Amino acid sequence: METVVQSELKKTPQKTKKKRSVKRLLIYAVLTIFAVVNAYPILWMVINSFKSEKEFQVDQFGWPDTFVLDNYVNAWNTANFGVLFKNSIFVCLAATISTVLIGAIASYFLSRFTFKMNKVVYTFFIFGMLIPIHATLVPMFILIRNLGLLNTPITLIFPYIAFHLPITIFILTSFMKAFPKDIEESAVMDGCGIFRIFWSIILPMSRPALATVIILNFIYNWNEFSFALVLINDPALQTLPLGLASFAGQFTTNYGAQMAGLTMSLIPIVAFYLLLEKEIVKGMTAGAVKG
């Protein structure tokens, strides 16, 4: 009888191991398919950026016979990429830094302090996530025009800040609420003020969440097209999405140069993500380990 029980106990761990291995294989298979589906359009774009216009028309899915580097030169000159990159970098950095700084300060007071209108103010910010951004294009245009800010270097910064504060505050507030109160109490005992606690303790502890909102803000600001199209008419102030639209003519489109331009515009986003990748991974795994 004992031998039967022992044999059954030995079989049970083996069954659980098999189940775990099968689940792991299924998870890896799903993630691999998901990665291929998302990566293929990018690879297709990069490959076609090296094809001539004739080769692109004949075979859009094959490997290029000869790598045409002139597409990148034509893209740079046609779209005036030097000016576009400068404008996009200025707008993205200014809007992202302002949004994250304002959002971090607001999240600090909403998450760490209790006051009368706390929940009302937080709900007001969260309600901003429910508003369709493109439904405000006309009111935003009229407001910016009345303020005399049309076709200025800072035109796009204000709507970008306004429409990304809600998601920034939502993420940072949820993250900061998890911090124990003992940290601030110890800092107060050591003589730290409110803003010293925020700058020296809360912000460094919020690095994973900050990395997340920085990437979200930067990617949105870098790729945004609608507000840039409506609020900017001066070619000297256009951002990359507007410049890339210049490749599409009324009757023809230079697809090779367009793919090269899209590839070049993708490089800063990938580099920015790789720069903050470690902080995002820390944020995702912060709650997975006890102790």
C-alpha positions as CSV (number, residue, x, y, z in Angstrom):
1,M,0.0,0.0,0.0
2,E,2.8,2.4,0.9
3,T,4.6,1.7,-2.4
4,V,1.4,2.6,-4.3
5,V,1.1,5.8,-2.5
6,Q,4.7,6.7,-3.0
7,S,4.5,5.9,-6.8
8,E,1.4,8.2,-7.0
9,L,3.3,11.0,-5.2
10,K,6.2,10.6,-7.7
11,K,3.8,10.8,-10.7
12,T,2.1,14.0,-9.4
13,P,5.2,16.3,-9.6
14,Q,6.0,14.9,-13.1
15,K,2.4,15.7,-14.3
16,T,2.7,19.2,-12.9
17,K,6.0,19.7,-14.6
18,K,4.6,18.5,-17.9
19,K,1.6,20.9,-17.5
20,R,3.9,23.8,-16.7
21,S,6.1,23.0,-19.7
22,V,3.1,22.8,-22.0
23,K,1.8,26.1,-20.7
24,R,5.2,27.7,-21.1
25,L,5.4,26.5,-24.7
26,L,2.0,27.9,-25.5
27,I,2.9,31.2,-23.9
28,Y,6.1,31.4,-25.9
29,A,4.3,30.5,-29.1
30,V,1.7,33.2,-28.6
31,L,4.3,35.8,-27.7
32,T,6.4,34.8,-30.8
33,I,3.5,35.1,-33.1
34,F,2.6,38.5,-31.5
35,A,6.2,39.7,-31.9
36,V,6.4,38.6,-35.6
37,V,3.1,40.3,-36.4
38,N,4.3,43.6,-34.9
39,A,7.8,43.4,-36.2
40,Y,7.1,42.4,-39.8
41,P,5.7,45.8,-40.9
42,I,8.8,47.5,-39.6
43,L,11.1,45.1,-41.3
44,W,9.1,45.4,-44.5
45,M,9.5,49.2,-44.3
46,V,13.2,49.0,-43.8
47,I,13.8,46.5,-46.6
48,N,11.7,48.6,-49.1
49,S,13.6,51.7,-48.1
50,F,16.6,50.3,-50.0
51,K,14.7,49.5,-53.2
52,S,14.5,51.6,-56.3
53,E,11.1,52.9,-57.4
54,K,10.9,50.3,-60.3
55,E,11.9,47.4,-58.1
56,F,9.3,48.5,-55.4
57,Q,6.5,48.4,-58.0
58,V,7.6,44.9,-59.3
59,D,8.3,43.2,-56.0
60,Q,7.3,44.7,-52.6
61,F,7.9,41.7,-50.5
62,G,11.3,40.4,-51.8
63,W,14.8,41.2,-50.8
64,P,16.3,44.1,-52.8
65,D,18.6,43.1,-55.7
66,T,20.8,46.2,-55.1
67,F,20.7,48.5,-52.0
68,V,19.7,52.0,-53.2
69,L,21.2,54.4,-50.6
70,D,20.1,57.4,-52.6
71,N,16.6,57.0,-51.2
72,Y,17.9,58.3,-47.8
73,V,19.6,61.2,-49.5
74,N,16.5,62.0,-51.5
75,A,14.3,61.7,-48.4
76,W,16.6,64.0,-46.4
77,N,16.7,66.7,-49.1
78,T,13.0,66.4,-50.3
79,A,11.5,66.7,-46.8
80,N,14.2,69.0,-45.4
81,F,14.8,66.5,-42.6
82,G,17.3,68.7,-40.8
83,V,14.7,71.3,-40.0
84,L,12.0,68.7,-39.3
85,F,14.2,66.8,-36.8
86,K,15.1,70.0,-35.0
87,N,11.5,71.1,-34.7
88,S,10.3,67.6,-33.6
89,I,13.0,67.3,-31.0
90,F,12.3,70.7,-29.6
91,V,8.6,70.2,-29.4
92,C,8.9,66.6,-28.0
93,L,11.4,67.4,-25.4
94,A,9.7,70.6,-24.2
95,A,6.2,69.0,-24.1
96,T,7.5,65.8,-22.5
97,I,9.6,67.5,-19.8
98,S,6.8,70.0,-19.0
99,T,4.1,67.3,-18.9
100,V,6.1,64.9,-16.7
101,L,7.2,67.6,-14.3
102,I,3.7,69.1,-13.9
103,G,2.2,65.6,-13.7
104,A,4.7,64.5,-11.1
105,I,4.1,67.5,-8.8
106,A,0.3,67.1,-9.1
107,S,0.5,63.3,-8.5
108,Y,2.7,63.9,-5.4
109,F,0.1,66.1,-3.8
110,L,-2.9,64.0,-4.9
111,S,-1.3,60.7,-3.7
112,R,0.6,61.8,-0.5
113,F,-1.7,64.5,1.0
114,T,-5.3,64.5,2.1
115,F,-7.3,67.7,1.5
116,K,-10.9,68.6,0.9
117,M,-11.0,68.6,-2.9
118,N,-8.6,65.7,-3.4
119,K,-10.9,63.2,-5.0
120,V,-12.7,65.9,-7.1
121,V,-9.4,67.2,-8.5
122,Y,-8.2,63.7,-9.3
123,T,-11.5,62.8,-11.0
124,F,-11.3,66.0,-13.0
125,F,-7.9,65.0,-14.4
126,I,-9.0,61.4,-15.0
127,F,-12.1,62.7,-16.8
128,G,-9.7,64.2,-19.4
129,M,-8.8,60.7,-20.5
130,L,-12.4,60.2,-21.7
131,I,-12.4,63.3,-24.1
132,P,-11.8,62.5,-27.7
133,I,-8.7,64.5,-28.6
134,H,-9.7,65.1,-32.3
135,A,-13.1,66.5,-31.2
136,T,-11.3,69.5,-29.8
137,L,-9.3,70.4,-33.0
138,V,-11.6,73.3,-34.0
139,P,-12.0,74.8,-30.4
140,M,-8.2,74.4,-30.0
141,F,-7.5,76.2,-33.3
142,I,-9.8,79.1,-32.3
143,L,-8.2,79.4,-28.8
144,I,-4.7,79.3,-30.1
145,R,-5.5,81.9,-32.8
146,N,-7.1,84.2,-30.3
147,L,-4.0,83.9,-28.1
148,G,-1.8,84.8,-31.1
149,L,0.2,81.6,-30.9
150,L,-0.5,80.2,-34.4
151,N,2.7,79.4,-36.3
152,T,5.1,79.8,-33.4
153,P,7.7,77.4,-32.1
154,I,5.7,76.8,-29.0
155,T,2.3,76.4,-30.7
156,L,2.1,72.6,-30.3
157,I,3.5,72.4,-26.8
158,F,0.4,73.6,-25.0
159,P,-2.1,71.0,-26.5
160,Y,0.4,68.2,-26.1
161,I,0.8,69.1,-22.4
162,A,-3.0,69.4,-21.9
163,F,-3.9,66.1,-23.5
164,H,-1.2,64.1,-21.8
165,L,-1.5,65.3,-18.3
166,P,-4.4,62.9,-17.5
167,I,-2.6,59.7,-18.3
168,T,0.6,60.9,-16.7
169,I,-1.2,61.8,-13.5
170,F,-3.2,58.5,-13.5
171,I,0.0,56.4,-13.8
172,L,2.2,58.4,-11.4
173,T,-0.6,58.8,-8.7
174,S,-1.3,55.0,-8.7
175,F,2.5,54.3,-8.4
176,M,3.1,56.9,-5.6
177,K,0.1,55.7,-3.5
178,A,2.0,52.4,-2.9
179,F,4.8,54.1,-1.0
180,P,4.7,53.6,2.8
181,K,4.1,56.7,4.9
182,D,7.1,55.9,7.0
183,I,9.5,57.2,4.4
184,E,8.1,60.7,4.6
185,E,7.8,60.6,8.4
186,S,11.5,59.7,8.7
187,A,12.4,62.5,6.2
188,V,10.4,65.1,8.2
189,M,12.2,64.0,11.4
190,D,15.4,64.7,9.6
191,G,14.3,68.2,8.8
192,C,13.3,67.8,5.1
193,G,10.6,70.0,3.6
194,I,7.8,69.0,1.3
195,F,9.6,69.8,-1.9
196,R,12.9,68.3,-0.7
197,I,11.0,65.0,0.0
198,F,9.5,65.2,-3.4
199,W,12.7,65.9,-5.2
200,S,15.1,63.7,-3.2
201,I,12.9,60.7,-2.2
202,I,9.6,60.4,-4.1
203,L,11.0,61.2,-7.6
204,P,13.9,58.7,-7.4
205,M,11.6,56.0,-6.1
206,S,9.2,56.7,-9.0
207,R,11.8,56.2,-11.7
208,P,10.1,53.1,-13.3
209,A,6.7,55.0,-13.6
210,L,8.5,58.1,-14.8
211,A,10.2,56.1,-17.5
212,T,6.9,54.7,-18.6
213,V,5.2,58.1,-18.9
214,I,8.2,59.7,-20.5
215,I,8.2,57.1,-23.3
216,L,4.4,57.4,-23.7
217,N,4.6,61.2,-24.0
218,F,7.6,61.2,-26.3
219,I,6.1,58.6,-28.7
220,Y,2.8,60.4,-28.9
221,N,4.4,63.9,-29.4
222,W,6.8,62.5,-32.0
223,N,4.1,60.8,-34.1
224,E,1.3,63.4,-33.6
225,F,-0.1,64.6,-36.9
226,S,-3.6,66.2,-36.5
227,F,-2.7,69.1,-34.3
228,A,0.5,69.8,-36.2
229,L,-1.5,69.9,-39.5
230,V,-4.2,72.3,-38.1
231,L,-2.0,74.6,-36.0
232,I,1.2,74.8,-38.1
233,N,1.2,76.3,-41.6
234,D,4.8,77.6,-41.8
235,P,7.1,75.0,-43.5
236,A,10.0,76.2,-41.2
237,L,8.0,75.1,-38.1
238,Q,6.7,71.8,-39.4
239,T,7.4,68.5,-37.5
240,L,8.3,65.1,-39.0
241,P,4.8,63.7,-39.6
242,L,4.0,66.8,-41.7
243,G,7.2,66.6,-43.6
244,L,6.7,62.9,-44.4
245,A,3.4,63.8,-46.0
246,S,5.3,65.7,-48.7
247,F,6.4,62.5,-50.4
248,A,2.8,61.8,-51.5
249,G,2.0,63.9,-54.6
250,Q,-1.3,64.4,-56.3
251,F,-0.7,61.6,-58.8
252,T,2.4,59.8,-57.8
253,T,4.3,58.8,-54.6
254,N,8.0,58.2,-54.2
255,Y,7.6,55.1,-52.0
256,G,11.3,54.4,-51.8
257,A,12.1,57.8,-50.4
258,Q,9.0,57.7,-48.2
259,M,10.1,54.4,-46.6
260,A,13.6,55.8,-46.1
261,G,12.1,58.8,-44.4
262,L,9.9,56.7,-42.1
263,T,12.9,54.6,-41.2
264,M,14.9,57.6,-40.2
265,S,12.0,59.0,-38.2
266,L,11.8,55.7,-36.3
267,I,15.4,55.7,-35.1
268,P,15.0,58.3,-32.3
269,I,12.0,56.5,-30.9
270,V,13.8,53.2,-30.8
271,A,16.9,54.8,-29.3
272,F,14.8,56.6,-26.7
273,Y,13.0,53.4,-25.7
274,L,16.3,51.5,-25.4
275,L,17.7,54.2,-23.1
276,L,14.8,53.8,-20.7
277,E,14.2,50.1,-21.2
278,K,15.8,49.0,-17.9
279,E,13.6,51.3,-15.8
280,I,10.5,50.0,-17.5
281,V,11.5,46.4,-16.8
282,K,12.1,47.3,-13.1
283,G,8.7,48.8,-12.9
284,M,7.1,45.7,-14.4
285,T,8.9,43.4,-12.0
286,A,8.8,45.6,-8.9
287,G,5.7,43.8,-7.5
288,A,6.7,40.3,-8.5
289,V,9.3,39.8,-5.8
290,K,8.5,39.7,-2.1
291,G,10.7,41.2,0.5
